[in-house]
Amino acid sequence: MSKRDKALLESQRTPAESPRPVTRRINVAVNALMLAAIDRISEREQITMTEAVRRLIAYGDFVYETTKVRHATLTVRNPEGDEREVVML
């Protein structure tokens, strides 16, 4: 079972079943480009910075899980129909 699957199962447990808290506070330093991405998502989606960080982490996890773990191809298609493959190095 992957760490992601374990985390999902952990998040579905009741507090009595859970050996540790479902959420955990972390402190992370980010550079100016990362902060700009957080601010951009926060403003566009009208969400808090915390929620923007959560969503960006979830997006990154999806891309990583898809490309690195499952060895699948992730393709992005724009409205004009042009396609690009996401490649993780």
C-alpha positions in Angstrom: 0.0 0.0 0.0 1.4 3.4 -1.0 2.0 6.2 1.6 -0.8 8.2 -0.1 -3.2 5.3 0.3 -2.2 4.9 3.9 -2.7 8.7 4.5 -6.2 8.5 2.9 -7.2 5.6 5.1 -5.7 7.4 8.1 -7.8 10.5 7.3 -11.0 8.4 7.3 -10.5 7.0 10.8 -12.4 8.4 13.7 -10.3 10.1 16.4 -10.7 7.1 18.7 -9.2 4.8 16.0 -6.4 7.2 15.0 -3.1 6.7 16.7 -2.1 10.3 15.8 -3.8 13.5 14.7 -5.1 13.6 11.2 -3.6 17.0 10.6 -0.1 18.2 11.4 1.2 21.7 11.5 4.5 22.3 9.6 6.6 25.4 9.0 8.2 25.6 5.6 10.3 28.4 4.1 9.4 29.2 0.4 11.2 31.3 -2.2 9.7 34.2 -4.0 8.5 32.1 -7.0 6.7 29.7 -4.7 5.1 32.5 -2.7 4.0 34.1 -6.0 2.3 30.8 -7.0 0.6 30.5 -3.6 -0.6 34.1 -3.9 -1.8 33.6 -7.5 -3.9 30.6 -6.6 -5.2 32.3 -3.5 -6.4 35.3 -5.4 -7.8 33.5 -8.4 -9.7 31.0 -6.4 -10.6 33.4 -3.5 -9.2 31.0 -0.9 -6.8 31.3 2.0 -3.1 30.9 1.6 -3.3 27.8 3.7 -5.9 26.3 1.3 -3.8 27.3 -1.7 -0.8 25.4 -0.3 -3.0 22.4 0.4 -4.3 22.4 -3.2 -0.8 22.9 -4.7 0.6 20.0 -2.6 -2.3 17.8 -3.8 -1.7 18.8 -7.4 2.0 18.0 -7.1 1.2 14.7 -5.4 -1.1 13.7 -8.2 1.5 14.6 -10.9 4.2 12.7 -8.9 2.1 9.6 -8.3 0.9 9.5 -11.9 4.3 10.0 -13.6 6.9 8.6 -11.1 5.1 5.9 -9.2 2.6 4.5 -11.8 4.9 5.3 -14.8 1.9 6.7 -16.6 1.8 9.6 -19.1 0.3 12.8 -18.1 -0.9 14.9 -21.0 -2.1 18.5 -20.9 -4.4 19.7 -23.7 -5.2 23.4 -24.2 -8.6 24.7 -25.6 -7.1 24.8 -29.1 -6.4 21.0 -28.9 -2.6 21.3 -28.6 -1.1 18.6 -26.3 2.0 18.5 -24.2 3.3 15.6 -22.1 4.3 16.3 -18.5 7.8 14.8 -17.9 9.2 14.5 -14.3 12.9 14.4 -14.1 
